[in-house]
Amino acid sequence: MMEVKKPRRPRRSYTEEFKAGAVRLVLEEGKTTSQVSLPQFRGHPTCDEG
């Protein structure tokens, strides 16, 4: 039986504004990098997925 592989998703890219906001959350608000990478942040409107 042949194994069916899923096509790879394109790599996500993020705007500079989004990256700066993530860094601010870690440095100024004390969030952990895990907290910042939670799904609620991935769908942020400044995320450029195209």
C-alpha positions as a Python dict, from the first residue, in 0.01 Angstrom:
ca = {
    (1, 'M'): (0, 0, 0),
    (2, 'M'): (137, 342, -95),
    (3, 'E'): (183, 605, 169),
    (4, 'V'): (9, 933, 87),
    (5, 'K'): (202, 1239, 201),
    (6, 'K'): (38, 1569, 277),
    (7, 'P'): (169, 1865, 80),
    (8, 'R'): (389, 2101, 278),
    (9, 'R'): (237, 2425, 397),
    (10, 'P'): (418, 2741, 292),
    (11, 'R'): (640, 2891, 558),
    (12, 'R'): (472, 3169, 752),
    (13, 'S'): (613, 3519, 741),
    (14, 'Y'): (543, 3791, 993),
    (15, 'T'): (557, 4167, 964),
    (16, 'E'): (820, 4364, 1153),
    (17, 'E'): (539, 4517, 1360),
    (18, 'F'): (417, 4173, 1466),
    (19, 'K'): (770, 4058, 1559),
    (20, 'A'): (832, 4375, 1760),
    (21, 'G'): (506, 4320, 1946),
    (22, 'A'): (605, 3965, 2033),
    (23, 'V'): (941, 4083, 2166),
    (24, 'R'): (767, 4355, 2369),
    (25, 'L'): (537, 4096, 2527),
    (26, 'V'): (839, 3895, 2641),
    (27, 'L'): (1064, 4180, 2755),
    (28, 'E'): (817, 4430, 2899),
    (29, 'E'): (518, 4223, 3006),
    (30, 'G'): (703, 3916, 3129),
    (31, 'K'): (534, 3667, 2897),
    (32, 'T'): (724, 3351, 2815),
    (33, 'T'): (812, 3267, 2456),
    (34, 'S'): (570, 2974, 2483),
    (35, 'Q'): (287, 3207, 2584),
    (36, 'V'): (365, 3440, 2296),
    (37, 'S'): (363, 3153, 2047),
    (38, 'L'): (15, 3032, 2145),
    (39, 'P'): (-247, 3012, 1868),
    (40, 'Q'): (-424, 3328, 1987),
    (41, 'F'): (-117, 3525, 1878),
    (42, 'R'): (-56, 3337, 1550),
    (43, 'G'): (-377, 3463, 1397),
    (44, 'H'): (-289, 3824, 1476),
    (45, 'P'): (-395, 4068, 1202),
    (46, 'T'): (-36, 4186, 1152),
    (47, 'C'): (67, 3835, 1058),
    (48, 'D'): (145, 3821, 685),
    (49, 'E'): (76, 3470, 563),
    (50, 'G'): (110, 3541, 195),
}
